[in-house]
Amino acid sequence: YKEIDNPAHVAAKCIAEGQIVGWFQGRMEFGQRALGNRSILADPRRIEMKDMINKAVKYREPFRPFAPAILHEYGNDFFEDYDYVPYMERVLSFKKDCRKLVPAVCHVDNTGRLQSVTKSLNPLFWQLIDEFRKITEIPLVLNTSFNLSGEPIVHSVADAIRTFNSCGMDILIIGKYQVQK
């Protein structure tokens, strides 16, 4: 492991390079959705990413979809009838010209169960997605809960490290520390 100055930039760069990133920051979210503090993150532009995560990380059926976490200010650019969705509680249709840009998070019915990310609600997660946007021109990342199939979302640092070492994630960022295998 090593200490890093800018976890959001490091994570965004790794995601853009095709790595699967475990993201463990701040306080744990309440509920069954990963909202940017206990997340597994990946590049939504890579169609193979969905299968890679389902097979090597989540250990679950290949048809299971993943959610797009999008910068709120770009929601209208990607989704039909966009509305602010901060807790991943709704499914919206991708605009036709955007579907091919983010195939790893576009479901077979051309929808996504999105999370609108704002700087005020989660500044570090917003910064990570904005860094990814600066690198790739895509203002969203693939986001799924930081857990393996049949397990609860990780709660402690020990949970995060055990889960990271038990699957095909490439990198783990805990606070300002980068952990690699």
C-alpha angles and dihedrals in degrees: 000000000000138000116252131197099216114030093177093056094044092049093047092050092049092048091049088052091056100260123141109234130203108211118198113173138154123324123357119256119242116238138025099302129087106228101178106292100075104026144137106219133195145160112286091199093070112082091197091059093081092057093041093055095042091050105035103027114021097030093214142121116305095234093066111115131221130222130245115229104202134185103254093228090063098045094102090054093059108028136057113238090001118202130173109275108179099166104043090249099134140054120223132184119252116235110256096246092050099052095082092047094063108025095156091067101032107098123219089264090053094252136117132204092225138192118212107216120205130189091232096053099041112004097178095049089045089052092051092053091044090052088051088050091052091052099041107016087238113117097203141063135203107260129189133160118279099246142089123248111291094012131103120251110279113269107179136038088251090055091050094050093046091049092045091052092047099059148030100281112135102207139012124206116196112179104306095342128098116206122194133180 
